[in-house]
Amino acid sequence: MTANKKRKKPHLLSHTRPTVSTRKPALSSQATRSLIRKFHNLQKQLHTALSNGDNVAVDSLRAELAGSGGLQKYQEASIQGQSSERGGDTSKVLMEWMEVMLPKKMRDRSSTRKEKKLRMLEVGALKVDNACSRSRIFDMTRIDLHSQHPDIQTQDFMERAVPSQSMLEEDGFDIVSLSLVVNYVGDAVRRGEMLKRVGAFLRFTQRARPEDDTNNSILPALFLVLPAPCVTNSRYLDEETLEGMMTALGYVQTMKKFSKKLVYYLWSLVSVHGCKGRDLKFKKKEVRPGGQRNNFTIILQ
């Protein structure tokens, strides 16, 4: 008679599910891009239908979004796109800039004292092991509409409480990251509102000056990443228009990088009064005529 084997307790699903950092990509790069593009297109159509009060189209589009996996499927595709195997971690570019621009004492990675770290708010965070998180330079606060990790808060940036002036030094941030977030917003006016809102979260307590230029402060700042066609092939938005908007909001462009697919910006906030500017009227206006253009734009009002 064989001896009874000790029966093991079944693992919880949460223990068996692979973490974001170890999950193997299940989709090809082309399939990932196709899924993300489809989701964005459906979101734009849904916003138009809602604006027009077309309830039949709204129901149809919502059903199609749900049938394709909805926001969760979109996020899974986005996470795969950001994997190291795909070279998609946009925060690598920010860290390259920080290595060059920040004084050594501010990028000292041997420091583990929390009060010495810069504070960073990452909006639309999908991973907790990206380059910024691993750098140990930043005290990270991560938020997303639909968190898939306990270290990412489920929160809408547009509904996040704005710190009061008396609490800004404690609750404010040195950098706010909007990496592939603004283009996700389906409404051009809400994109503008999002950009306007960033300044209310930035604090001026950390004055980081490039070591070779003592007249230029780079913090606080906004790290903004957009799909390159949003700027290079839009009928309504080009670099001059975007720079005009950011200048009106109180920013100056500190760094910029173009890749085949993305454009990266570091916008340094130099005037809090710019965020309350009186000339914040950037309407939808054609700046690049011709066919084969996309209609991406940002409206400030």
Salt bridges, closest charged atoms under 4 A:
GLU76 OE1 - LYS73 NZ 3.95
GLU99 OE1 - ARG107 NE 3.69
GLU99 OE2 - ARG109 NH2 2.19
GLU115 OE2 - ARG113 NH2 2.87
ASP129 OD1 - LYS127 NZ 3.98
ASP139 OD2 - ARG119 NH1 3.73
ASP151 OD2 - HIS149 ND1 3.97
ASP174 OD2 - ARG203 NH2 2.98
ASP187 OD1 - HIS47 NE2 3.07
GLU193 OE2 - LYS196 NZ 3.62
GLU239 OE1 - LYS256 NZ 3.13
GLU286 OE2 - ARG235 NE 3.99
